[in-house]
Each structure stands twice: as C-alpha cells, then as structure tokens.
Amino acid sequence: MYVHLGQDVVVQSAKIVGIFDLETSTLSSATRAYLAQSEKAGRVVNVSLEMPKSFVVAADRDGERVYITQISSATLKKRTGFLAGLRVSNRREGSK
C-alpha cells in the first residue's frame, strides 16, 4: 500500500518508520538536531507548498529520507491504516 504525502509524492507504507507532528516534536532539541543533520546530509524532501504540519521518516535504499508535508500527522496515520490496525488488535486482545 502507498501513502500520498503531498504534491506527487507517495511512499510505500511498509517503508514508513515514523510520522511526526512538527509543532510538538520540534520542542525536543534532539528532534531539531536530527532534522538539521538530515537537511545537511541532503535527506530532506519538502513536499509542502503551504505551512508544513508534519514530517515522515521513511526507509530508503540509501538509509532514510525525511519528507516535510502540509498534511497533518493524524491524517497521514489514517492513510497508513495504522489506527485501524490498532483498533483490530485491541478488539482481539479484549476478547481473550
């Protein structure tokens, strides 16, 4: 399955390592340092024409890529089916 990140960019959902909200995650100095280091290494792809809301870290054949997108982290998580998978998992655990 593929996840649309904005403009004409899609990523295989199996290659997504994490989806992060820019506003809350960049409060951490470690996250800011990671993003700066990724930018310096040329691993950041900006797919946002508007104010960015989130970033996605995806595995790449060369390591990893960071996608900056205007789509909210909640919407991206829904697109991956991650939240639906948690609901199914929770129902199974509750029925034991």
DSSP file (Angstrom, degrees, kcal/mol; ACC not computed):
  #  RESIDUE AA STRUCTURE BP1 BP2  ACC     N-H-->O    O-->H-N    N-H-->O    O-->H-N    TCO  KAPPA ALPHA  PHI   PSI    X-CA   Y-CA   Z-CA
    1    1 A M              0   0    0      0, 0.0    12,-3.0     0, 0.0    13,-0.5   0.000 360.0 360.0 360.0 147.8    0.0    0.0    0.0
    2    2 A Y  E     -A   12   0A   0     10,-0.3     2,-0.5    11,-0.1    10,-0.2  -0.845 360.0-146.7-114.7 150.7    1.2    3.6   -0.7
    3    3 A V  E     -A   11   0A   0      8,-2.9     8,-2.0    -2,-0.3     2,-0.5  -0.974  15.4-134.7-119.0 126.7    0.6    6.7    1.3
    4    4 A H  E     -A   10   0A   0     -2,-0.5     6,-0.2     6,-0.2     3,-0.1  -0.694  21.8-179.4 -81.1 124.6    0.2   10.1   -0.5
    5    5 A L  E     -     0   0A   0      4,-2.8    66,-0.4    -2,-0.5    65,-0.3   0.536  55.3 -67.3-102.1  -9.7    2.4   12.7    1.2
    6    6 A G  E >  S+A    9   0A   0      3,-0.8     3,-2.5     1,-0.2    -1,-0.4  -0.501  99.6  17.2 132.7 155.9    1.5   15.7   -0.9
    7    7 A Q  T 3  S-     0   0    0      1,-0.3    -1,-0.2    -2,-0.2    40,-0.1  -0.313 129.5 -33.0  49.1-125.2    2.0   17.0   -4.4
    8    8 A D  T 3  S+     0   0    0     -3,-0.1     2,-0.5    -4,-0.0    -1,-0.3  -0.013 107.0 119.5-110.7  29.3    3.0   14.0   -6.5
    9    9 A V  E <   +A    6   0A   0     -3,-2.5    -4,-2.8    38,-0.1    -3,-0.8  -0.845  31.8 169.3-104.8 125.8    4.9   12.1   -3.7
   10   10 A V  E     -A    4   0A   0     -2,-0.5     2,-0.4    -6,-0.2    -6,-0.2  -0.958  11.8-164.5-128.7 150.9    3.9    8.7   -2.5
   11   11 A V  E     -A    3   0A   0     -8,-2.0    -8,-2.9    -2,-0.3     2,-0.2  -0.986  31.8-104.4-133.5 142.4    5.8    6.3   -0.2
   12   12 A Q  E >   -A    2   0A   0     -2,-0.4     3,-1.5   -10,-0.2     4,-0.4  -0.487  27.6-136.3 -64.1 132.1    5.2    2.6    0.5
   13   13 A S  G >  S+     0   0    0    -12,-3.0     3,-1.2     1,-0.3    -1,-0.2   0.830 102.8  62.1 -62.6 -30.7    3.5    2.4    3.9
   14   14 A A  G 3  S+     0   0    0    -13,-0.5    -1,-0.3     1,-0.2   -12,-0.1   0.724 101.3  53.8 -66.8 -19.9    5.8   -0.6    4.8
   15   15 A K  G <  S+     0   0    0     -3,-1.5    44,-3.3    43,-0.1     2,-0.5   0.498  81.2 109.8 -93.0  -4.7    8.8    1.8    4.5
   16   16 A I  E <   +B   58   0B   0     -3,-1.2    42,-0.3    -4,-0.4     3,-0.1  -0.607  40.2 179.3 -77.5 123.6    7.5    4.4    6.9
   17   17 A V  E     -     0   0B   0     40,-3.1     2,-0.3    -2,-0.5    41,-0.2   0.820  64.7 -14.0 -89.8 -37.7    9.5    4.5   10.1
   18   18 A G  E     -B   57   0B   0     39,-1.7    39,-2.5     2,-0.0     2,-0.4  -0.982  46.4-145.1-166.1 153.3    7.5    7.3   11.8
   19   19 A I  E     -B   56   0B   0     -2,-0.3     2,-0.4    37,-0.2    37,-0.2  -0.996  28.6-173.4-124.3 125.8    5.0   10.1   11.3
   20   20 A F  E     -B   55   0B   0     35,-2.9    35,-2.4    -2,-0.4     2,-0.5  -0.952  27.2-126.2-130.3 139.8    5.6   13.2   13.5
   21   21 A D  E  >  -B   54   0B   0     -2,-0.4     4,-2.4    33,-0.2     5,-0.3  -0.704  20.9-147.4 -78.2 125.7    3.7   16.4   14.2
   22   22 A L  H  > S+     0   0    0     31,-2.4     4,-1.6    -2,-0.5    32,-0.2   0.893  91.8  54.5 -64.4 -40.5    6.1   19.3   13.5
   23   23 A E  H  4 S+     0   0    0     30,-0.6    -1,-0.2     1,-0.2    31,-0.1   0.914 119.6  29.3 -63.8 -44.2    4.7   21.6   16.2
   24   24 A T  H >4 S+     0   0    0      1,-0.1     3,-1.1     2,-0.1     4,-0.3   0.860 118.9  51.9 -87.3 -36.2    5.0   19.2   19.1
   25   25 A S  H >< S+     0   0    0     -4,-2.4     3,-1.2     1,-0.2     6,-0.3   0.809 100.4  61.9 -74.6 -27.4    8.0   17.1   18.1
   26   26 A T  T 3< S+     0   0    0     -4,-1.6    -1,-0.2    -5,-0.3    -2,-0.1   0.444  81.2  82.9 -80.6   3.6   10.3   20.0   17.4
   27   27 A L  T <  S+     0   0    0     -3,-1.1     2,-0.4    -5,-0.1    -1,-0.3   0.790  79.2  81.8 -67.7 -27.3   10.0   21.1   21.0
   28   28 A S  S <> S-     0   0    0     -3,-1.2     4,-2.0    -4,-0.3     5,-0.1  -0.635  76.2-146.3 -82.0 132.1   12.8   18.5   21.6
   29   29 A S  H  > S+     0   0    0     -2,-0.4     4,-2.4     1,-0.2     5,-0.2   0.818 100.4  59.5 -66.4 -29.3   16.3   19.6   20.9
   30   30 A A  H  > S+     0   0    0      2,-0.2     4,-2.3     1,-0.2    -1,-0.2   0.899 106.1  46.8 -65.5 -40.1   17.1   16.0   19.8
   31   31 A T  H  > S+     0   0    0     -6,-0.3     4,-2.6     2,-0.2     5,-0.2   0.915 111.9  50.2 -68.1 -42.4   14.4   16.2   17.1
   32   32 A R  H  X S+     0   0    0     -4,-2.0     4,-2.3     1,-0.2    -2,-0.2   0.905 111.9  48.4 -61.3 -41.1   15.6   19.6   15.9
   33   33 A A  H  X S+     0   0    0     -4,-2.4     4,-2.6     2,-0.2    -1,-0.2   0.900 110.7  51.3 -65.5 -41.3   19.2   18.3   15.7
   34   34 A Y  H  X S+     0   0    0     -4,-2.3     4,-2.5     2,-0.2    -2,-0.2   0.929 111.6  46.6 -60.9 -46.2   18.0   15.2   13.8
   35   35 A L  H  X S+     0   0    0     -4,-2.6     4,-2.3     2,-0.2    -2,-0.2   0.899 113.2  49.0 -64.5 -40.7   16.2   17.4   11.2
   36   36 A A  H  X S+     0   0    0     -4,-2.3     4,-2.4     2,-0.2    -2,-0.2   0.913 112.6  47.8 -64.2 -42.9   19.1   19.8   10.9
   37   37 A Q  H  X S+     0   0    0     -4,-2.6     4,-1.9     2,-0.2    -2,-0.2   0.897 112.0  49.7 -65.2 -40.9   21.5   16.8   10.4
   38   38 A S  H  <>S+     0   0    0     -4,-2.5     5,-2.7     2,-0.2     6,-0.5   0.896 110.9  50.0 -64.5 -40.4   19.1   15.3    7.8
   39   39 A E  H ><5S+     0   0    0     -4,-2.3     3,-1.3     1,-0.2    -2,-0.2   0.928 110.2  49.9 -61.9 -46.1   18.9   18.6    5.9
   40   40 A K  H 3<5S+     0   0    0     -4,-2.4    -1,-0.2     1,-0.3    -2,-0.2   0.854 109.8  51.4 -61.7 -35.8   22.7   18.9    5.9
   41   41 A A  T 3<5S-     0   0    0     -4,-1.9    -1,-0.3    -5,-0.2    -2,-0.2   0.499 115.4-115.9 -81.3  -4.0   23.0   15.3    4.5
   42   42 A G  T < 5S+     0   0    0     -3,-1.3    -3,-0.2    -4,-0.4    -2,-0.1   0.765  81.0 122.3  76.9  24.6   20.5   16.1    1.7
   43   43 A R      < +     0   0    0     -5,-2.7    23,-3.0    -6,-0.2     2,-0.5   0.366  43.6  98.9-100.2   4.3   17.9   13.6    3.0
   44   44 A V  E     -c   66   0B   0     -6,-0.5     2,-0.5    -5,-0.2    23,-0.2  -0.800  49.4-170.9 -98.2 131.8   15.1   16.1    3.4
   45   45 A V  E     -c   67   0B   0     21,-3.3    23,-2.5    -2,-0.5     2,-0.8  -0.981  11.7-151.4-120.2 118.8   12.4   16.3    0.8
   46   46 A N  E     +c   68   0B   0     -2,-0.5    23,-0.2    21,-0.2    21,-0.1  -0.813  23.6 166.8 -93.1 113.0    9.9   19.2    1.1
   47   47 A V        +     0   0    0     21,-2.8     2,-0.5    -2,-0.8    23,-0.3   0.065  45.1 106.3-109.7  22.2    6.6   18.3   -0.5
   48   48 A S        +     0   0    0     20,-0.2    21,-0.1    21,-0.2   -42,-0.1  -0.892  40.0 178.4-109.3 127.3    4.7   21.2    1.1
   49   49 A L  S    S+     0   0    0     -2,-0.5     2,-0.1     2,-0.1    -1,-0.1   0.590  79.1  39.4 -93.6 -15.1    3.6   24.2   -0.8
   50   50 A E  S    S-     0   0    0      1,-0.1    -2,-0.1     0, 0.0     3,-0.0  -0.394 118.3 -43.0-115.8-167.1    2.0   25.7    2.4
   51   51 A M        -     0   0    0     -2,-0.1    -1,-0.1     1,-0.1    -2,-0.1  -0.478  69.0-119.5 -62.9 122.6    2.9   25.8    6.0
   52   52 A P        +     0   0    0      0, 0.0    18,-0.3     0, 0.0     3,-0.1  -0.370  32.0 179.5 -68.4 144.6    4.3   22.3    6.9
   53   53 A K        +     0   0    0     16,-2.5   -31,-2.4     1,-0.3   -30,-0.6   0.638  60.6   4.8-114.8 -26.1    2.4   20.4    9.6
   54   54 A S  E     -BD  21  69B   0     15,-2.2    15,-2.6   -33,-0.3     2,-0.3  -0.940  55.7-136.9-151.6 170.0    4.3   17.1    9.9
   55   55 A F  E     -BD  20  68B   0    -35,-2.4   -35,-2.9    -2,-0.3     2,-0.4  -0.990  11.8-151.9-135.7 150.8    7.3   15.1    8.8
   56   56 A V  E     -BD  19  67B   0     11,-2.4    11,-3.0    -2,-0.3     2,-0.6  -0.970   4.4-152.3-122.4 130.5    7.6   11.5    7.8
   57   57 A V  E     +BD  18  66B   0    -39,-2.5   -40,-3.1    -2,-0.4   -39,-1.7  -0.914  22.4 179.5-102.6 125.2   10.7    9.4    8.1
   58   58 A A  E     -BD  16  65B   0      7,-2.7     7,-2.8    -2,-0.6   -42,-0.2  -0.970  30.9-111.5-129.6 142.9   10.9    6.6    5.6
   59   59 A A  E     - D   0  64B   0    -44,-3.3     2,-0.3    -2,-0.4     5,-0.3  -0.451  38.0-173.1 -68.5 142.5   13.5    3.9    4.9
   60   60 A D  E >   - D   0  63B   0      3,-2.4     3,-1.9    -2,-0.1    -1,-0.0  -0.890  41.0-106.7-133.9 161.1   15.3    4.3    1.7
   61   61 A R  T 3  S+     0   0    0     -2,-0.3     3,-0.1     1,-0.3    -2,-0.0   0.770 124.8  47.2 -62.5 -21.5   17.8    2.2   -0.2
   62   62 A D  T 3  S-     0   0    0      1,-0.0     2,-0.4     0, 0.0    -1,-0.3   0.270 134.3 -81.4-100.5   9.9   20.4    4.7    0.9
   63   63 A G  E <  S- D   0  60B   0     -3,-1.9    -3,-2.4     2,-0.0     2,-0.3  -0.857  84.7 -24.0 131.8 -99.1   19.3    4.9    4.5
   64   64 A E  E     - D   0  59B   0     -2,-0.4     2,-0.4    -5,-0.3    -5,-0.2  -0.982  45.6-148.4-149.5 160.2   16.3    7.1    5.3
   65   65 A R  E     - D   0  58B   0     -7,-2.8    -7,-2.7    -2,-0.3     2,-0.5  -0.968  10.5-144.8-129.5 143.8   14.5   10.1    3.9
   66   66 A V  E     -cD  44  57B   0    -23,-3.0   -21,-3.3    -2,-0.4     2,-0.5  -0.955  13.4-161.6-112.8 121.4   12.6   12.8    5.7
   67   67 A Y  E     -cD  45  56B   0    -11,-3.0   -11,-2.4    -2,-0.5     2,-0.5  -0.910   4.8-154.7-106.0 123.4    9.5   14.2    4.0
   68   68 A I  E     +cD  46  55B   0    -23,-2.5   -21,-2.8    -2,-0.5     2,-0.3  -0.861  26.3 176.5 -95.0 125.4    8.2   17.6    5.2
   69   69 A T  E     - D   0  54B   0    -15,-2.6   -16,-2.5    -2,-0.5   -15,-2.2  -0.930  43.4-138.0-136.0 154.9    4.5   17.8    4.4
   70   70 A Q  S    S+     0   0    0     -2,-0.3     2,-0.3   -23,-0.3   -64,-0.1   0.476  78.5 101.0 -85.3  -3.8    1.5   20.1    4.8
   71   71 A I  S    S-     0   0    0    -66,-0.4   -18,-0.2   -17,-0.1    -2,-0.2  -0.662  81.8-110.0 -85.4 136.8   -0.7   17.1    5.7
   72   72 A S     >  -     0   0    0     -2,-0.3     4,-2.2     1,-0.1     5,-0.2  -0.231  18.5-120.9 -65.8 153.9   -1.4   16.6    9.4
   73   73 A S  H  > S+     0   0    0    -20,-0.3     4,-2.4     1,-0.2     5,-0.2   0.860 113.1  56.4 -62.8 -35.9    0.1   13.7   11.2
   74   74 A A  H  > S+     0   0    0      2,-0.2     4,-1.9     1,-0.2    -1,-0.2   0.914 108.4  46.6 -63.2 -42.9   -3.4   12.4   12.2
   75   75 A T  H  > S+     0   0    0      2,-0.2     4,-2.1     1,-0.2    -2,-0.2   0.908 112.4  50.1 -66.1 -41.7   -4.5   12.3    8.5
   76   76 A L  H  X S+     0   0    0     -4,-2.2     4,-1.5     1,-0.2    -2,-0.2   0.902 108.7  52.2 -64.0 -40.3   -1.3   10.6    7.5
   77   77 A K  H  X>S+     0   0    0     -4,-2.4     5,-1.1     1,-0.2     4,-0.8   0.892 109.1  50.6 -63.5 -38.6   -1.7    8.0   10.2
   78   78 A K  H ><5S+     0   0    0     -4,-1.9     3,-0.9     1,-0.2    -1,-0.2   0.908 107.2  54.6 -63.4 -40.7   -5.2    7.3    9.0
   79   79 A R  H 3<5S+     0   0    0     -4,-2.1    -1,-0.2     1,-0.3    -2,-0.2   0.809 105.1  53.0 -63.8 -29.8   -4.0    6.9    5.4
   80   80 A T  H 3<5S-     0   0    0     -4,-1.5    -1,-0.3    -5,-0.1    -2,-0.2   0.697 106.6-126.5 -77.9 -17.8   -1.5    4.2    6.5
   81   81 A G  T <X5S+     0   0    0     -3,-0.9     4,-2.2    -4,-0.8    -3,-0.2   0.531  71.5 129.8  82.1   5.8   -4.2    2.2    8.2
   82   82 A F  H  ><S+     0   0    0     -5,-1.1     4,-1.8     1,-0.2    -4,-0.1   0.918  70.3  46.9 -59.6 -47.1   -2.2    2.2   11.4
   83   83 A L  H  > S+     0   0    0     -6,-0.7     4,-2.0     1,-0.2    -1,-0.2   0.887 111.1  51.8 -65.6 -38.6   -5.0    3.4   13.6
   84   84 A A  H  > S+     0   0    0      1,-0.2     4,-2.1     2,-0.2    -1,-0.2   0.889 107.9  53.4 -63.8 -38.2   -7.4    0.8   12.1
   85   85 A G  H  X S+     0   0    0     -4,-2.2     4,-2.3     1,-0.2    -1,-0.2   0.868 107.1  51.3 -63.5 -37.1   -4.8   -1.9   12.8
   86   86 A L  H  X S+     0   0    0     -4,-1.8     4,-2.9     2,-0.2    -1,-0.2   0.905 108.1  51.8 -66.2 -41.0   -4.6   -0.8   16.5
   87   87 A R  H  X S+     0   0    0     -4,-2.0     4,-2.1     2,-0.2    -2,-0.2   0.917 111.7  46.4 -62.3 -42.5   -8.4   -1.0   16.8
   88   88 A V  H  X S+     0   0    0     -4,-2.1     4,-2.0     2,-0.2    -1,-0.2   0.920 113.5  49.5 -64.8 -43.5   -8.5   -4.5   15.4
   89   89 A S  H  X S+     0   0    0     -4,-2.3     4,-2.2     1,-0.2    -2,-0.2   0.910 110.4  50.1 -61.9 -43.8   -5.6   -5.5   17.6
   90   90 A N  H  X S+     0   0    0     -4,-2.9     4,-2.2     1,-0.2    -1,-0.2   0.881 109.0  52.0 -64.5 -38.4   -7.3   -4.0   20.7
   91   91 A R  H  X S+     0   0    0     -4,-2.1     4,-1.2    -5,-0.2    -1,-0.2   0.910 109.6  49.6 -64.3 -40.5  -10.5   -5.9   20.0
   92   92 A R  H  < S+     0   0    0     -4,-2.0     3,-0.4     1,-0.2     4,-0.3   0.918 112.1  47.3 -64.4 -42.8   -8.7   -9.2   19.7
   93   93 A E  H >< S+     0   0    0     -4,-2.2     3,-1.0     1,-0.2    -1,-0.2   0.872 110.3  53.4 -66.4 -36.6   -6.9   -8.6   23.0
   94   94 A G  H 3< S+     0   0    0     -4,-2.2    -1,-0.2     1,-0.2    -2,-0.2   0.738 102.8  57.9 -70.4 -23.1  -10.1   -7.7   24.7
   95   95 A S  T 3<        0   0    0     -4,-1.2    -1,-0.2    -3,-0.4    -2,-0.2   0.505 360.0 360.0 -87.5  -2.8  -11.9  -10.8   23.6
   96   96 A K    <         0   0    0     -3,-1.0    -1,-0.2    -4,-0.3    -2,-0.1   0.488 360.0 360.0 -80.8 360.0   -9.4  -13.2   25.2
